[in-house]
Amino acid sequence: MNLNKESNILNFPSEKIYKHISNINNFEEILGDDIKDFNVIDKEFFTIKIGSLPTINLKLELFENQKQVKLVSTNPKIIFYFKLSIEKIDDTKSKIKMNFTGKFSSMMEMMIKSPINKFADEIINKIDKIDFN
């Protein structure tokens, strides 16, 4: 299952956006209002609870190019990740492209496609409103 979303043009340089999204403590703000519980375990791992879904353990992976971060599920039974890629438009403007990729059974995919799509939309809407300064 793949979902792709894109933010509006953000009036911030790509470096500031990367600095913000590479800090695990900022994901409570980035991931939206539906989060019932958010716990940072260390600089790479955190847990979230969304609605009635079970708690999800995520690992933050950083890329050396400083243009992408990835949130990867650490549960081997539920394999998915969110990748946030920063596209530099010019020195003061950027946008974020988000990709959700998951490997699910067809039955599971039918059950979660709509909630995941809604959650992805909420993340992009939140990103559009963040002050990255």
Secondary structure, 3 states (H helix, E strand, C coil): CEEEEECCCECCCHHHHHHHHCCHHHHHHHCCCCEEEEEECCCCEEEEEECCCCCEEEEEEECCCCCEEEEEECCCCCEEEEEEEEEECCCCCEEEEEEEEEECCHHHHHHHHHHHHHHHHHHHHHHHHCCCC
